[in-house]
Amino acid sequence: MSKAREAKAAKIRQLMETEGDAVGTSTRGFNEGRYQSVQTLDDYEGLKSEARAIKEDAIERLPELIDQLRETVESNGGTLYIADDAADANRYIREVCEDKEAERVVKSKSMTSEEIEVNEDLEAADIDVVETDLGEWVLQVADESPSHIVAPAIHKSREAIADLFNEAFDPDEPLETAEELTMFAREQLGELIEGADVGMTGANFITADTGTMALVTSEGNARKTAVVPDTHVAVAGVEKVIPTVEDLRPFVELIGKSGTGQDITSYISLLTPPVESPTVDFDAPDTPLSATETDRDFHLVLIDNGRFDMREDDQLRETLYCIRCSACSNVCANFQHVGGHAFGGETYSGGIGTGWEAGVEGLDSAAEFNDLCTGCSRCTTACPVEIDIPWINTVVRDRVNRGEVSELDWLVEGLTPDEEPGGVSLQKRFFGNFETAAKVGSFFAPVSNWAAGLGVSRDVMERFLGIDARRELPEFQRETLKDWFESRTSRVDDPVRTAVVYPDVYTNHVQVERGKAAVRTLEALGVDVIVPDVRSSGRAPLSQGMIATAEDHAHDVYAGLAEHIDDGRDIVVIEPSDLAMFRTEYEKFLPEKSFERISEASYEVMEYVFGLLEHGADADALSAGTGGEVAYHSHCQQRTLGLEGHTEAVLSDLGYDVATSDVECCGMAGSFGYKSEYYELSVDVGSELQGQFQTDENRDRTVVASGTSCLEQLDSLLSRPTQHPIQLVAPRR
C-alpha cells in the first residue's frame, strides 16, 4: 500500500475507533427521526419541490434580490456589506468591533463564520470571542473543529465532555450527567453573554422584502446573542437570501424534519434587525426596561467567497440551494462511521460538503474526502431541496482527476479504452475500465483467476492499483452469459411480451448464474428473451469521476438498445446501479427524447416479474417458497428508485417468509470496498448488515440481495451462501 493510502486508511481507522460510535448513534437517530417525521406531512414531495423552486428562483435573481435587501436593511436602520472573500469579511467585522471598542464578542452557531475563520481574526486583534452554542462552546474549550454541520460536537460522548469540563474548569463538584453539564454551561455562558459588547449570529434565511432573518436553533442562545449586546453582526452567505417572508413556510416545515427528525426545532426566531428591544443593564437589574437605551447597530455581512462563481457554474450551482440541514450526512453510511473529521474539508462535511469545499476553498480541499461519497444516491431522496448530490460529487471527482498529474501518464494516455486525459490515477482508471478487465478475465479463465490469486499478484495489485489484499477477488467465468445464450434457442412459441435481458458486466462475466436464472424466469412467464451484445452502462467509469467515458458508454448503449426499443422489446436489468444509469444519469448524457425512450422502456428484473404476475402470468411456473425463510437486503439505488417492494411482494406471493434488512448500506459500494484505503471502513459499515443477518431470527434464513456489491460483501461477511432473488424464484432445471 502506498504511503498516501496508508495514511488515509490510518486516519479513517483512528476516527472509527475514537469517534465512530458517538457519530453513528446520533446520525442514525437523526435519520430514523427524519423517516418518521416526514410521514406526518400531507405532501412531503410537493413541499420539497416548492422549496426547490424558491431556491432556484432566488439564485437566478440573486443580484436583484440583494439590491432589494440592501434597500430594505438600510430603511430598517441597518447596514448591508457584501464581502468579496474571507479576508474582506473579517476586515469589516473587525472594524465594527474596534469602532465599538469591543472587548468581547459572543457568537451563535454559524458555519459561514467557521468558513471565514472570523474567530481567529478577532482573537488576533485581542478581542475575546465566545461561542454560545453548547456544541460549539464544547469544541472551543477542546480546541477542536466541528464534525457535523448541525451538531458540531456530535463526535464527543457525554463522558468525554464531562472529562473536558472537569479538567478545564475544575468545578466544586465533578460534573457527570447531561443535566449537570448543561446547567453548568448555561451559567457560564449566561455570564459571558451579559458582559458582551457585540453579538454575532448567522442566518438560515434572509428575506429580501422585509429584511427578516430566520434563525433555526435548538437553544435560546441565538436570541440572546442577537439582542443582549447593542451591536448585532449577522454573517451569512449570499445564497441565504430568498424573496419574501411568505417563502419561509416550506423551509420551516422541512429543515427540522430533514436535519434532526424534529417536527419543528425548539426555536424558530424571526428577527428584523435592528430590533426594537431595549438593551439590558445587568449592573442595574432594578432599572425598568422602559428607561434603558433602544439605540442599536445592525450589520448584515453577506459573503461571496466564491459563491457568485458557483452561481455561474452549471454543475456547482445546485450547491447554493443547500439549506444546511445535514440530511445528506445523516443518511450516509460512510459518514455515520467516520463523521466530518474524515468526511469533510476545511469547513463543510457530508455529501454536499464536496460542492461547498470545491466552491469556496478549492478542489484540493474537496479532493481530501470526495471519494468517501460512493454515489449510492440515498441522499438524493433525503435532501429537502432535491439536490443531486451524487452528481456534484462526481463532477468534482472528474475535475480533480483532470487536475492531477501522474508519472505514468505517458503509459496510459491514449492506450486505455476510455475518453480521459492523463492525470487519472491508475486505480481509478483500472476500475473505470473494469469491463475490459472482465473480458480478459473471462477469456483466460480459469487461469486468470488462479494467477490473480497468487501472492505476488495480490502484492502488485495492492501496490500499484490499491486493491486491498484482504478483499476476495471476483471469479471470472469462461462461458459468459452472452456465450450461454447464443448456444441455446428461445423456448417461447407464443410470447406475451418480448424483452432484452441487459448483460451488465458482472452478470455477463462473473455472476452468470443470475443472468441464466433471469432468462429462464422470464421465459417461464411467457416472455421471448434475447441477450444482446451491448456495452456496459458506464456506471464503472462514472463512479471514478470519468464523466467523458461514462457519456461515451451511454451513447453506445443507447445505440445498441434503440433497435430493440423500436421493436417493442422491454429492457430488463438485473443490476440496480445499471438501471439507475438508464433512469436517472443518462438524462445528463443523452438527448431528451433518447433518454425518455430508454428510461421508460427499462425495468428492474423483479419489478418486471411482479408486473407479469400482476397481469396474469402463471406463478406456478416459478419456484414456490412453501414457507422458506429468506433474509433480504435491497440495493441502495433500488431503494432510491422505490423498487425494493416488488422483490418483497414477489417472494411473499410465492410463499417465502421474508425478513427485509433496514440497514441503509452494505458498505461495499462497487470498487469502494476493494480500495485499500477504504477496505476497513467498508467492512465496518457492512458489520451492521452482518449483525442483522446473524441474529437468532435470521441466522438460518436464505440470504438474498439485489445488488452485485451487496452480494460480494455478504459473501465475505457471512458463513453461508448468498444469491440474487431471481435465482430463488427461477424454475428448477
Beta strands, then each sheet from edge to edge (+ up, - down):
strand 1: 79-83
strand 2: 104-107
strand 3: 128-131
strand 4: 198-201
strand 5: 205-207
strand 6: 213-217
strand 7: 231-237
strand 8: 241-242
strand 9: 267-271
strand 10: 297-303
strand 11: 497-502
strand 12: 527-530
strand 13: 570-573
strand 14: 602-604
strand 15: 629-633
strand 16: 657-660
strand 17: 702-705
strand 18: 722-723
sheet 1: 1+ 10+ 7+ 4+ 2+ 3+
sheet 2: 8+ 5+ 6- 9+
sheet 3: 12+ 11+ 13+ 14+
sheet 4: 16+ 15+ 17+ 18+
end
